């Protein structure tokens, strides 16, 4: 496999790792999260979580899938690029 594939995967892995860390830190903990930071801690609708929290969950899952795909892609690249040690 070409070397540019590995460099692309590494760059995507670093970016997705930083984004995933930031998104997880934005989630609601015991004292609140992004929704309480911007909403002043007011409880949201009867459904439970606000639209901001639902979108934050979706973005976190999406970035997590990209992160996982980068890990798998790098692993496959290493498997194919390095000679088999037998």
Secondary structure, 3 states (H helix, E strand, C coil): CCHHHHHHHHHHHHHHHHHHHHHHHHCCCCCCCHHHHHHCCCCCCCCCCCHHHHHHHHHHHHHHHHHHHHHHHHHHHHHHHCCCCC
